Amino acid sequence: MSAARATAGLLLCALALSGPLPAGADEKETLPVLRRRLLEANTPERLEHALDRLAARIGEPGWFADAEAFARWLAELPDGRGADPRVRRRQGWALVGAGRGAEAVAPLEAARADDPSDGHTRYWLGEALRQAGRFAEACEQLTAAARCGLREPALAESMLAAVTALAKGRAPAAGASLPAYVAASAPFLLAWPEPRLHLTLARWLLEDARVAGAGGPGPAAWRAAAAEHGLGGLTGMAARFEGDAAFALALGEAVLDREAQAPGETPCFDLLALAYRLGHDPARDRHTLPRALTLLAEAAAREGRFALAARLVDERLAISDSPRARRLLRTLPPDQG
């Protein structure tokens, strides 16, 4: 996730916390005036409002050049105010927005200790840890944010970025259990079944199973897990799919085992149909994934859609010979095959 996208997400989170203007606060806002209000604030609401008004000035001439400058300004407040967990929280927020995650960890840890149930603090701490390269710890805090009920695109983006960093350079071993990136994601997905993360894990698992080969228990377990994550992602996205034909086909094949155990309860046919649609090359009027034609024809035959199955077999055999497609053709009713 880019620093710009992180900053945008953090700013949206902060704006969501803003409260109304306190009664009587009608004097002209200047930096000395807002600093005085911040130091004199005697309720949490007044303190948060003063911080909101100051944060709103980030980037304005004569105020704070950027988020980092705002964080440095907060750090120079007298100890009686600068050590307040709410001020530390806002300082950490600004440092994360400036891409200074390693420096943001300490103030955000202090804010988290003061209120462990605050989802925004947990999210900002997780993003700070991610920026600092502490990816496993980042996943823990981002999961905690989800458990606190936070549901914002920035949280999902940060979790996806942390898991991607964990998965980078992965070298699958055929005898291994599920890869580490799956274990790191599981608690987050239990709290928030985020569709894009589900589908990303499904893609990686299928790729790792392909690289590892057919031998050993690892690839079979990974393909089964890919089917579970794929189904979770498709359910969460209301059947919208972000991927290419090869991914749709691989996921459809992984779901076939589930289909055998619970016929009609998985979108196996829909996935294979999607692979068929995405794999069509209009320039050549030919399909780029012949296997998708055969598997979709078999699925159509299982559902009694024999005319469709026959048409798909004909299209498959027009590309090249296929003993499997010819065997299927012989099983179709005579008036269809």
C-alpha positions as CSV (number, residue, x, y, z in Angstrom):
1,M,0.0,0.0,0.0
2,S,1.4,3.4,-1.0
3,A,2.1,6.1,1.6
4,A,-0.5,8.3,-0.2
5,R,-3.2,5.7,0.1
6,A,-2.3,5.1,3.8
7,T,-2.4,8.8,4.5
8,A,-5.8,9.1,2.8
9,G,-7.2,6.2,4.9
10,L,-5.8,7.7,8.1
11,L,-7.3,11.1,7.4
12,L,-10.7,9.5,6.7
13,C,-10.5,7.7,10.0
14,A,-9.6,10.9,11.8
15,L,-12.5,12.9,10.2
16,A,-14.9,10.2,11.4
17,L,-13.9,11.0,14.9
18,S,-14.4,14.7,14.7
19,G,-17.0,16.3,16.9
20,P,-19.1,19.5,16.8
21,L,-17.6,22.8,17.7
22,P,-17.8,23.4,21.5
23,A,-20.2,26.2,22.6
24,G,-18.6,29.6,22.9
25,A,-15.5,28.6,20.8
26,D,-16.1,31.4,18.3
27,E,-12.8,33.3,18.5
28,K,-10.6,33.4,15.4
29,E,-8.5,30.2,15.1
30,T,-4.8,30.8,15.1
31,L,-2.1,28.4,16.2
32,P,-1.6,30.1,19.6
33,V,-5.4,30.0,20.2
34,L,-5.7,26.3,19.3
35,R,-2.6,25.5,21.4
36,R,-4.2,27.2,24.4
37,R,-7.4,25.3,23.9
38,L,-5.5,22.1,23.7
39,L,-3.6,22.8,26.9
40,E,-6.7,24.0,28.8
41,A,-9.1,21.3,27.6
42,N,-10.7,19.8,30.7
43,T,-12.8,17.1,29.1
44,P,-12.0,14.3,26.6
45,E,-14.4,15.9,24.1
46,R,-12.7,19.3,24.2
47,L,-9.3,17.7,23.9
48,E,-10.3,15.7,20.9
49,H,-11.9,18.7,19.3
50,A,-8.8,20.8,19.7
51,L,-6.7,18.0,18.2
52,D,-9.2,17.7,15.3
53,R,-9.0,21.4,14.6
54,L,-5.2,21.3,14.6
55,A,-5.1,18.2,12.4
56,A,-7.4,20.0,9.9
57,R,-4.6,22.6,9.4
58,I,-2.0,20.1,8.2
59,G,-0.6,21.4,4.9
60,E,-1.9,24.9,5.3
61,P,0.6,27.8,5.1
62,G,1.6,29.1,8.5
63,W,0.5,26.0,10.3
64,F,2.0,22.5,9.7
65,A,3.8,21.8,6.5
66,D,2.9,18.1,6.7
67,A,1.7,15.3,9.0
68,E,5.3,14.8,10.3
69,A,5.5,18.5,11.3
70,F,2.3,18.2,13.2
71,A,3.6,15.1,15.0
72,R,6.8,17.0,16.0
73,W,4.7,19.9,17.3
74,L,2.7,17.6,19.5
75,A,5.9,16.0,20.8
76,E,7.0,19.4,22.1
77,L,3.9,20.0,24.2
78,P,4.5,20.2,28.0
79,D,4.6,16.8,29.7
80,G,1.3,17.3,31.4
81,R,-0.4,17.4,28.1
82,G,2.0,15.8,25.7
83,A,1.9,12.5,27.7
84,D,-1.9,12.3,27.5
85,P,-2.8,9.1,25.7
86,R,-5.1,10.9,23.3
87,V,-2.3,13.3,22.3
88,R,0.1,10.3,21.9
89,R,-2.5,8.6,19.8
90,R,-2.8,11.6,17.5
91,Q,0.9,11.9,17.3
92,G,1.2,8.3,16.2
93,W,-1.5,8.8,13.7
94,A,0.4,11.7,12.1
95,L,3.7,9.8,12.0
96,V,2.0,6.9,10.3
97,G,0.4,9.2,7.8
98,A,3.9,10.6,7.1
99,G,5.3,7.1,6.6
100,R,7.3,7.2,9.8
101,G,5.9,3.9,11.2
102,A,8.9,2.9,13.3
103,E,8.7,6.2,15.2
104,A,4.9,5.9,15.6
105,V,5.0,2.5,17.4
106,A,5.8,3.9,20.8
107,P,3.1,6.6,21.1
108,L,0.5,4.2,19.6
109,E,1.5,1.5,22.1
110,A,0.9,4.0,24.9
111,A,-2.5,4.9,23.4
112,R,-3.4,1.2,23.0
113,A,-2.5,0.5,26.6
114,D,-4.9,3.2,27.7
115,D,-7.8,1.9,25.6
116,P,-7.3,-1.6,24.1
117,S,-10.9,-1.5,22.7
118,D,-10.3,1.4,20.3
119,G,-10.2,-0.1,16.7
120,H,-8.7,3.0,15.1
121,T,-5.7,2.9,17.5
122,R,-5.2,-0.8,16.8
123,Y,-5.4,-0.1,13.1
124,W,-2.9,2.7,13.2
125,L,-0.5,0.6,15.4
126,G,-0.8,-2.2,12.9
127,E,0.0,0.1,10.0
128,A,2.9,1.5,11.9
129,L,4.3,-2.0,12.5
130,R,3.8,-2.8,8.8
131,Q,5.8,0.2,7.8
132,A,8.5,-0.8,10.3
133,G,8.8,-4.2,8.6
134,R,7.3,-6.1,11.6
135,F,4.7,-7.9,9.5
136,A,3.6,-10.7,11.9
137,E,3.0,-8.2,14.7
138,A,1.2,-5.9,12.2
139,C,-1.2,-8.7,11.4
140,E,-1.9,-9.2,15.1
141,Q,-2.8,-5.6,15.6
142,L,-4.8,-5.3,12.4
143,T,-6.7,-8.4,13.5
144,A,-7.4,-6.8,16.8
145,A,-8.8,-3.8,15.0
146,A,-11.2,-6.0,13.1
147,R,-12.2,-7.7,16.3
148,C,-13.0,-4.3,17.7
149,G,-15.5,-3.9,14.9
150,L,-13.5,-1.6,12.6
151,R,-14.6,-2.0,9.0
152,E,-12.9,0.4,6.7
153,P,-11.1,-0.1,3.3
154,A,-7.9,1.2,4.7
155,L,-7.8,-1.6,7.3
156,A,-8.3,-4.2,4.6
157,E,-5.6,-2.6,2.4
158,S,-3.1,-2.6,5.3
159,M,-3.8,-6.3,6.2
160,L,-3.4,-7.3,2.5
161,A,-0.1,-5.4,2.3
162,A,1.2,-7.0,5.6
163,V,0.2,-10.5,4.4
164,T,1.7,-9.9,1.0
165,A,5.0,-9.0,2.7
166,L,4.9,-12.2,4.7
167,A,4.3,-14.2,1.5
168,K,7.0,-12.5,-0.5
169,G,9.7,-14.9,-1.6
170,R,7.8,-17.9,-0.3
171,A,9.2,-21.3,-1.3
172,P,6.5,-23.9,-0.9
173,A,7.6,-27.4,0.3
174,A,5.4,-30.3,-0.7
175,G,5.4,-31.9,2.8
176,A,4.6,-28.7,4.6
177,S,1.3,-27.8,6.3
178,L,-0.5,-24.6,5.2
179,P,1.9,-21.8,4.5
180,A,2.6,-19.1,7.1
181,Y,0.6,-16.4,5.2
182,V,-2.5,-18.5,5.6
183,A,-2.0,-18.9,9.4
184,A,-1.3,-15.1,9.7
185,S,-4.6,-14.3,7.9
186,A,-6.9,-16.8,9.6
187,P,-7.7,-14.8,12.7
188,F,-8.4,-11.6,10.7
189,L,-10.7,-13.5,8.4
190,L,-12.6,-15.0,11.3
191,A,-13.3,-11.5,12.5
192,W,-13.9,-10.0,9.1
193,P,-14.3,-12.3,6.1
194,E,-12.8,-9.7,3.7
195,P,-13.4,-10.9,0.1
196,R,-10.2,-9.6,-1.5
197,L,-8.0,-11.2,1.1
198,H,-9.8,-14.5,0.7
199,L,-9.3,-14.5,-3.1
200,T,-5.7,-13.4,-2.8
201,L,-5.0,-16.3,-0.5
202,A,-6.8,-18.7,-2.9
203,R,-4.6,-17.5,-5.8
204,W,-1.4,-17.9,-3.8
205,L,-2.4,-21.4,-2.5
206,L,-3.1,-22.6,-6.0
207,E,0.1,-21.2,-7.3
208,D,2.1,-22.8,-4.5
209,A,0.3,-26.1,-5.1
210,R,1.2,-26.0,-8.8
211,V,4.9,-25.2,-8.1
212,A,5.1,-28.0,-5.4
213,G,3.7,-30.6,-7.8
214,A,1.2,-33.3,-7.3
215,G,3.2,-35.4,-4.8
216,G,2.8,-35.3,-1.0
217,P,0.0,-34.1,1.3
218,G,0.9,-30.4,1.0
219,P,-0.5,-29.6,-2.5
220,A,-3.7,-31.4,-1.8
221,A,-4.3,-29.6,1.4
222,W,-3.4,-26.3,-0.2
223,R,-5.9,-26.9,-3.1
224,A,-8.6,-27.7,-0.5
225,A,-7.8,-24.5,1.4
226,A,-7.8,-22.5,-1.9
227,A,-11.3,-23.8,-2.5
228,E,-12.4,-22.7,0.9
229,H,-10.9,-19.2,0.5
230,G,-12.2,-18.9,-3.0
231,L,-15.7,-19.7,-1.9
232,G,-15.4,-17.2,1.0
233,G,-14.2,-14.5,-1.3
234,L,-16.9,-15.1,-3.9
235,T,-19.6,-15.1,-1.2
236,G,-18.4,-11.8,0.2
237,M,-18.1,-10.2,-3.2
238,A,-21.7,-11.2,-4.2
239,A,-20.3,-13.3,-7.1
240,R,-18.1,-10.4,-8.4
241,F,-14.8,-11.8,-9.5
242,E,-11.4,-10.0,-9.9
243,G,-9.1,-12.3,-11.8
244,D,-8.2,-13.9,-15.1
245,A,-9.3,-17.0,-16.9
246,A,-6.5,-19.2,-15.6
247,F,-7.3,-18.3,-12.0
248,A,-11.0,-18.9,-12.5
249,L,-10.2,-22.3,-14.0
250,A,-7.8,-23.3,-11.3
251,L,-10.2,-22.2,-8.6
252,G,-13.1,-24.0,-10.4
253,E,-11.0,-27.3,-10.4
254,A,-10.2,-26.9,-6.7
255,V,-13.9,-26.5,-5.9
256,L,-14.7,-29.7,-7.9
257,D,-13.9,-31.8,-4.9
258,R,-16.3,-29.8,-2.7
259,E,-18.9,-30.2,-5.4
260,A,-18.6,-33.9,-5.3
261,Q,-19.2,-33.9,-1.5
262,A,-22.1,-31.4,-1.7
263,P,-23.6,-31.3,-5.2
264,G,-25.2,-28.0,-6.1
265,E,-23.9,-26.2,-3.0
266,T,-20.9,-24.6,-4.6
267,P,-20.5,-22.2,-7.5
268,C,-18.3,-24.7,-9.4
269,F,-20.3,-24.4,-12.6
270,D,-20.3,-20.6,-12.4
271,L,-16.5,-20.5,-11.9
272,L,-16.0,-22.8,-14.9
273,A,-18.4,-20.7,-17.0
274,L,-16.4,-17.6,-15.9
275,A,-13.2,-19.3,-17.0
276,Y,-14.9,-20.0,-20.3
277,R,-16.0,-16.4,-20.8
278,L,-12.7,-14.9,-19.7
279,G,-10.6,-17.3,-21.8
280,H,-12.3,-16.6,-25.1
281,D,-10.0,-14.8,-27.6
282,P,-12.2,-12.7,-29.9
283,A,-9.4,-11.8,-32.1
284,R,-8.8,-15.4,-33.0
285,D,-12.4,-16.6,-32.3
286,R,-10.7,-19.4,-30.3
287,H,-10.5,-20.3,-26.7
288,T,-7.2,-20.0,-24.9
289,L,-8.0,-22.7,-22.2
290,P,-9.2,-25.8,-23.9
291,R,-9.4,-27.6,-20.5
292,A,-12.0,-25.1,-19.4
293,L,-14.3,-26.2,-22.3
294,T,-14.0,-29.9,-21.3
295,L,-14.6,-29.3,-17.6
296,L,-17.5,-27.0,-18.2
297,A,-19.0,-29.5,-20.6
298,E,-18.8,-32.2,-17.9
299,A,-20.4,-29.9,-15.4
300,A,-23.2,-29.1,-17.9
301,A,-23.8,-32.8,-18.4
302,R,-24.0,-33.4,-14.7
303,E,-26.7,-30.8,-14.5
304,G,-28.6,-32.3,-17.4
305,R,-27.8,-29.5,-19.8
306,F,-27.0,-31.8,-22.6
307,A,-27.3,-29.4,-25.5
308,L,-24.8,-27.1,-23.8
309,A,-22.5,-29.9,-23.1
310,A,-22.6,-31.1,-26.7
311,R,-21.9,-27.6,-28.0
312,L,-18.9,-27.2,-25.7
313,V,-17.5,-30.6,-26.7
314,D,-17.7,-29.6,-30.3
315,E,-15.9,-26.4,-29.6
316,R,-13.2,-28.3,-27.7
317,L,-12.7,-30.8,-30.4
318,A,-12.4,-28.0,-33.0
319,I,-9.3,-26.9,-31.2
320,S,-7.5,-30.3,-31.0
321,D,-8.3,-33.9,-30.3
322,S,-9.3,-34.7,-26.7
323,P,-10.0,-38.3,-25.6
324,R,-11.7,-37.0,-22.5
325,A,-14.0,-34.8,-24.5
326,R,-14.8,-37.7,-26.9
327,R,-15.6,-40.0,-24.0
328,L,-18.0,-37.4,-22.6
329,L,-19.6,-37.0,-26.1
330,R,-20.4,-40.8,-26.1
331,T,-22.3,-40.5,-22.8
332,L,-24.7,-37.8,-24.1
333,P,-28.2,-38.7,-25.3
334,P,-28.2,-39.6,-29.0
335,D,-30.1,-36.6,-30.1
336,Q,-27.5,-34.3,-28.4
337,G,-24.2,-36.1,-29.1
